Amino acid sequence: MVILESKVIVVTGAGGGIGRAMALEMARAGAAVVINDVGVSLGGEGGSSSPAEETLKLIEAEGGRAVINTDSVAEWSGAQHIIACALDSFGRIDGVVNNAGIIRDVIFHKMSPQDWLSVIQVHLNGSFFVSRAAAEHFRQQESGAFVHMVSASGLIGNVGQANYSAAKLGIVALSKSIALDMQRFNVRSNCIAPFAWSRMTSAIAQTSPQETARVGRLKQMTPEKNTPLAAYLLSDRAKDVNGQVFTVRRNEVMLMSQSRPLRSVQQSEGWSPLSIAEHAMPALADGFTPLQVSADVFCWDPV
């Protein structure tokens, strides 16, 4: 089904992995695609248009329409140029997939300020910049949709990814704010936390049998498994889906919970540090969230 016919979609970080799979899916679904990619390494070094050119060739070989943009999402001017590329090339902008990212995994107490800032700049600031650049056009035409690629590292947690986890959970909050602020203009914003073997996940350490088993499961989850949900969320068929967080794990689509109160305690006379220690915490402790990583939570084999 050509679910995105006549729409124009920007996919950032579309030179490979999930981004390339997203761009191909959007084109197959009938959209004209802006392939944004700066061609850097996983850690953000270097730069080349060749990954985007390969994505373009794949789309054109199937009869799709696409153009390349090599501006950086990490700069406000770059984000504006990305959206302008859609307008100049195809006359409109209907959807954005915020996928571009880098990783610099380091255990927290060894993480440098630059490790932190570089990841935050691309993931979180980049998602804001591109979304904000598109927002004015969405508001004026009273339609539009965002799909933000987030991660179980942010939703649940992982070792050695304080920068990446913080950025991805920040994008979840950004998406909810966009959904709340722009619903009056028929603009939707949702998140997908993908499970897929790609450049991002290829850096996962395999220093234990558990980690090796996890990587084995991830290798079964191709980037393409995540793309149908994104195409649906960008289509008019998803007009009532807004402010949600989904996870795709091979052939399984999950709706993720969002923070809500679990339980509470109250004392009419108020609390002191001692009464909190003796009464409040024991009453709340059964509701504590376990200190787990994403592999602990998603421990079953996908089918």
Secondary structure, DSSP 8 states (H G I E B T S, - for coil): --TTTT-EEEEETTTSHHHHHHHHHHHHTT-EEEEE-----TTS----SHHHHHHHHHHHHTT-EEEEE---TTSHHHHHHHHHHHHHHHS---EEEE-------B-GGG--HHHHHHHHIIIIIHHHHHHHHHHHHHHHHT-EEEEEE--HHHHT--TTBHHHHHHHHHHHHHHHHHHHHHGGGTEEEEEEEEE--STTGGG----SHHHHHHHHHHHTS-GGGGHHHHHHHHSGGGTT--S-EEEEETTEEEE------------TT---HHHIIIIIHHHHGGG------HHHHS-S---
